[in-house]
Amino acid sequence: MNNYEVMFIVNPVPGEEKVNEIVEKFKNLIESQATLESFVEWGKRRLAYPINYVTEGHYVLATFSSEPDFPAELERNFKITEGILRYLVIRRNKG
């Protein structure tokens, strides 16, 4: 089991209901495949630069422990989910 951290930004333009649906989808995915340590929604914040003419995003940060093959599956899901502006999965060192 390795420790990982993921941050993803959801496009808030379609509405709060759609944002909550996407956030819940990824929370459930992580919980089903890994041990979720923390899941923090930072909420709507201004982006450093526009992405596809969108200037704000809904930020979410999660830390979890999983087998080494799960982050690739998580990234695959980010790529095929409409509404995800950006994401980053990194492996954390213990300590």
C-alpha positions in Angstrom: 0.0 0.0 0.0 1.3 3.4 -1.0 0.2 6.9 0.1 -1.2 9.3 -2.5 -2.7 12.7 -2.7 -5.0 13.9 -5.4 -6.3 17.4 -6.2 -8.9 18.0 -8.8 -10.8 21.0 -10.1 -14.4 20.8 -11.2 -16.0 23.2 -13.7 -18.7 25.1 -11.7 -20.5 26.5 -14.7 -23.1 23.6 -15.1 -24.3 24.3 -11.6 -23.9 23.2 -8.0 -25.9 20.0 -8.4 -23.6 18.8 -11.2 -20.5 19.7 -9.2 -21.7 17.8 -6.2 -22.5 14.8 -8.4 -18.9 14.7 -9.8 -17.3 15.2 -6.4 -19.4 12.4 -4.9 -18.6 10.1 -7.8 -14.8 10.5 -7.2 -15.2 10.2 -3.4 -17.1 6.9 -3.8 -14.5 5.7 -6.4 -11.6 6.3 -4.0 -13.5 4.8 -1.0 -14.3 1.7 -3.0 -10.7 1.1 -4.2 -8.6 2.6 -1.5 -8.4 3.7 2.1 -9.6 7.3 2.2 -7.7 9.3 4.8 -9.1 12.8 4.2 -11.4 14.4 1.7 -11.5 18.2 1.8 -13.6 20.4 -0.5 -12.0 23.8 -0.8 -15.0 25.1 -2.7 -15.1 27.7 -5.5 -11.9 29.6 -6.0 -10.5 31.8 -8.8 -8.1 30.0 -11.2 -4.6 31.3 -11.7 -5.4 31.4 -15.5 -8.5 30.7 -17.5 -9.0 27.2 -18.7 -11.4 27.0 -21.7 -12.6 30.5 -20.8 -13.5 29.4 -17.3 -12.1 31.6 -14.5 -13.3 29.8 -11.4 -13.2 26.2 -10.3 -14.4 24.0 -7.4 -11.3 22.6 -5.7 -11.1 19.2 -3.9 -8.1 17.6 -2.1 -8.0 14.0 -1.0 -5.4 11.8 0.6 -5.6 8.0 0.4 -3.7 4.7 0.6 -4.0 2.2 -2.2 -2.3 -0.4 -4.3 0.1 1.0 -7.0 -2.3 0.3 -9.9 -5.2 2.4 -8.6 -3.9 5.9 -9.4 -3.7 5.0 -13.1 -7.4 4.0 -12.9 -8.3 7.2 -11.1 -6.5 9.3 -13.7 -8.4 7.4 -16.5 -11.7 8.3 -14.8 -10.6 12.0 -14.6 -9.8 12.0 -18.3 -13.2 10.6 -19.4 -15.3 12.7 -17.0 -16.7 15.8 -18.5 -16.5 18.7 -16.0 -13.0 18.0 -14.7 -10.8 21.0 -15.5 -7.5 19.8 -14.0 -6.3 17.0 -11.8 -3.0 15.8 -10.2 -2.2 12.6 -8.4 1.0 12.4 -6.5 2.6 9.7 -4.3 3.4 10.9 -0.8 6.3 9.7 1.4 5.4 8.5 4.8 6.3 10.9 7.6 
